Amino acid sequence: MGLEVNKTDAEEAEFRESYSLHLRGKKQQIYDSYIGHNDLEEERKQVNQQALKTPGRRGEIIKNEEIDKEISRRYREYKKRAYFSKKLALTLTIRTWNTQ
């Protein structure tokens, strides 16, 4: 029985990894705007529709979890870039003032 559980865990981990890679290729709207096609939200809608047809399937639960993780990952990266952009702009402003 333990071997069966390990096989299931390995299959789930492999599924999560491949689906995560699939999601990274999806486009998402730019934050704070309505520009762009939102493939991640379309994917979520499809997963939720499938979950309504066949409730309780582990695949749809995993897919929703992975979509949430991908959106969170992208948001963290966006915030990180925004922080460093502001920091760079501030540094350049200070250098400009010091050279005058």
Backbone hydrogen bonds in HBPLUS format (Angstrom, degrees):
<---DONOR---> <-ACCEPTOR-->    atom                        ^
c    i                          cat <-CA-CA->   ^        H-A-AA   ^      H-
h    n   atom  resd res      DA  || num        DHA   H-A  angle D-A-AA Bond
n    s   type  num  typ     dist DA aas  dist angle  dist       angle   num
A0005-VAL N   A0001-MET O   3.15 MM   4  6.49 151.3  2.24 148.1 155.1     1
A0006-ASN N   A0002-GLY O   3.05 MM   4  6.29 159.3  2.09 147.3 152.6     2
A0007-LYS N   A0003-LEU O   3.05 MM   4  6.23 151.4  2.13 141.2 148.7     3
A0008-THR N   A0004-GLU O   3.04 MM   4  6.29 155.4  2.10 143.5 149.9     4
A0009-ASP N   A0005-VAL O   2.85 MM   4  6.11 160.9  1.89 153.1 158.4     5
A0010-ALA N   A0006-ASN O   2.90 MM   4  6.05 155.9  1.96 144.5 151.3     6
A0011-GLU N   A0007-LYS O   2.90 MM   4  6.11 155.6  1.96 146.0 153.0     7
A0012-GLU N   A0008-THR O   2.89 MM   4  6.10 157.0  1.94 149.2 155.5     8
A0013-ALA N   A0009-ASP O   2.91 MM   4  6.09 160.9  1.94 148.5 153.7     9
A0014-GLU N   A0010-ALA O   2.94 MM   4  6.11 156.4  2.00 145.4 152.0    10
A0015-PHE N   A0011-GLU O   2.89 MM   4  6.08 154.9  1.95 145.8 153.0    11
A0016-ARG N   A0012-GLU O   2.83 MM   4  6.06 162.6  1.86 153.0 157.6    12
A0017-GLU N   A0013-ALA O   2.99 MM   4  6.16 161.2  2.03 145.9 150.9    13
A0018-SER N   A0014-GLU O   2.98 MM   4  6.19 166.3  2.00 150.8 154.3    14
A0019-TYR N   A0015-PHE O   2.90 MM   4  6.00 158.1  1.95 150.7 157.3    15
A0020-SER N   A0016-ARG O   2.84 MM   4  5.92 151.3  1.92 145.9 154.3    16
A0021-LEU N   A0017-GLU O   3.05 MM   4  6.29 157.9  2.10 147.2 152.3    17
A0022-HIS N   A0018-SER O   3.03 MM   4  6.23 148.4  2.13 137.8 146.7    18
A0023-LEU N   A0019-TYR O   2.91 MM   4  6.19 151.5  1.99 146.9 153.8    19
A0024-ARG N   A0020-SER O   3.09 MM   4  6.37 144.4  2.22 145.2 154.4    20
A0025-GLY N   A0022-HIS O   3.31 MM   3  5.69 147.9  2.42 104.8 113.2    21
A0026-LYS N   A0023-LEU O   2.94 MM   3  5.21 158.9  1.99 110.6 117.6    22
A0039-ASP N   A0027-LYS O   2.88 MM  12  5.13 124.9  2.19 119.4 135.7    23
A0040-LEU N   A0027-LYS O   3.33 MM  13  6.60 143.2  2.47 164.9 171.2    24
A0030-ILE N   A0035-ILE O   3.44 MM   5  6.17 159.7  2.48 161.0 166.7    25
A0042-GLU N   A0038-ASN O   3.25 MM   4  6.55 155.8  2.31 144.9 151.9    26
A0043-GLU N   A0039-ASP O   2.86 MM   4  6.08 154.4  1.92 148.2 155.1    27
A0044-ARG N   A0040-LEU O   2.97 MM   4  6.25 154.8  2.03 144.5 151.1    28
A0045-LYS N   A0041-GLU O   2.95 MM   4  6.22 156.6  2.00 148.0 153.7    29
A0046-GLN N   A0042-GLU O   3.03 MM   4  6.32 159.0  2.07 149.5 154.6    30
A0047-VAL N   A0043-GLU O   2.94 MM   4  6.20 159.9  1.99 151.5 157.2    31
A0048-ASN N   A0044-ARG O   2.87 MM   4  6.08 162.3  1.91 153.2 158.0    32
A0049-GLN N   A0045-LYS O   2.90 MM   4  6.11 153.4  1.97 147.3 154.8    33
A0050-GLN N   A0046-GLN O   2.96 MM   4  6.19 157.0  2.02 147.2 153.3    34
A0051-ALA N   A0047-VAL O   2.88 MM   4  6.13 148.9  1.98 144.8 154.3    35
A0052-LEU N   A0048-ASN O   3.02 MM   4  6.30 140.2  2.19 140.5 150.2    36
A0053-LYS N   A0049-GLN O   3.20 MM   4  6.53 146.6  2.31 141.4 149.8    37
A0054-THR N   A0050-GLN O   2.93 MM   4  6.20 159.5  1.98 153.8 159.2    38
A0062-ILE N   A0058-ARG O   2.92 MM   4  6.16 163.8  1.95 156.2 160.3    39
A0063-LYS N   A0059-GLY O   2.90 MM   4  6.09 158.4  1.95 145.2 151.9    40
A0064-ASN N   A0060-GLU O   2.98 MM   4  6.16 161.1  2.02 145.5 149.7    41
A0065-GLU N   A0061-ILE O   3.05 MM   4  6.32 158.4  2.10 147.7 153.8    42
A0066-GLU N   A0062-ILE O   2.88 MM   4  6.14 158.9  1.92 155.0 160.7    43
A0067-ILE N   A0063-LYS O   2.89 MM   4  6.12 152.3  1.97 150.5 158.1    44
A0068-ASP N   A0064-ASN O   3.00 MM   4  6.23 161.4  2.04 148.5 153.3    45
A0069-LYS N   A0065-GLU O   2.97 MM   4  6.27 156.9  2.03 146.5 153.0    46
A0070-GLU N   A0066-GLU O   2.91 MM   4  6.11 156.9  1.97 145.9 151.9    47
A0071-ILE N   A0067-ILE O   2.96 MM   4  6.19 162.8  1.99 154.3 158.3    48
A0072-SER N   A0068-ASP O   2.96 MM   4  6.14 161.0  2.00 149.6 155.2    49
A0073-ARG N   A0069-LYS O   2.81 MM   4  6.01 156.6  1.86 148.3 155.1    50
A0074-ARG N   A0070-GLU O   2.95 MM   4  6.15 163.6  1.98 149.9 153.7    51
A0075-TYR N   A0071-ILE O   2.95 MM   4  6.12 152.6  2.02 145.4 153.3    52
A0076-ARG N   A0072-SER O   2.91 MM   4  6.15 161.5  1.95 152.6 156.9    53
A0077-GLU N   A0073-ARG O   3.03 MM   4  6.28 160.3  2.07 148.8 154.1    54
A0078-TYR N   A0074-ARG O   2.90 MM   4  6.07 155.3  1.96 145.3 152.5    55
A0079-LYS N   A0075-TYR O   2.89 MM   4  6.14 163.9  1.91 154.2 157.7    56
A0080-LYS N   A0076-ARG O   2.90 MM   4  6.04 155.3  1.96 146.8 154.2    57
A0081-ARG N   A0077-GLU O   2.92 MM   4  6.14 161.9  1.96 150.4 154.6    58
A0082-ALA N   A0078-TYR O   2.91 MM   4  6.13 159.4  1.96 149.1 155.4    59
A0083-TYR N   A0079-LYS O   2.87 MM   4  6.05 155.3  1.93 147.3 153.8    60
A0084-PHE N   A0080-LYS O   3.03 MM   4  6.30 167.1  2.05 152.7 155.3    61
A0085-SER N   A0081-ARG O   2.86 MM   4  5.99 147.1  1.97 146.7 156.4    62
A0086-LYS N   A0082-ALA O   3.02 MM   4  6.21 160.4  2.06 147.3 151.8    63
A0087-LYS N   A0083-TYR O   2.91 MM   4  6.14 157.2  1.96 148.2 155.4    64
A0088-LEU N   A0084-PHE O   2.88 MM   4  5.95 155.0  1.95 140.3 146.8    65
A0089-ALA N   A0085-SER O   2.91 MM   4  6.12 159.3  1.96 147.2 153.0    66
A0090-LEU N   A0086-LYS O   2.91 MM   4  6.09 156.9  1.96 148.2 154.3    67
A0091-THR N   A0087-LYS O   2.94 MM   4  6.14 157.3  1.99 145.5 151.8    68
A0092-LEU N   A0088-LEU O   2.89 MM   4  6.13 161.0  1.93 152.1 157.0    69
A0093-THR N   A0089-ALA O   2.97 MM   4  6.14 151.0  2.06 142.9 151.0    70
A0094-ILE N   A0090-LEU O   2.93 MM   4  6.18 160.8  1.96 151.2 156.0    71
A0095-ARG N   A0091-THR O   2.93 MM   4  6.17 161.7  1.96 150.1 155.3    72
A0096-THR N   A0092-LEU O   2.93 MM   4  6.06 151.7  2.01 141.8 149.6    73
A0097-TRP N   A0093-THR O   2.98 MM   4  6.26 156.8  2.04 149.1 154.8    74
A0098-ASN N   A0094-ILE O   2.93 MM   4  6.17 151.9  2.01 148.3 156.4    75
A0099-THR N   A0095-ARG O   3.05 MM   4  6.21 138.9  2.23 142.9 152.3    76
A0100-GLN N   A0097-TRP O   3.40 MM   3  5.42 150.2  2.50  96.8 105.1    77
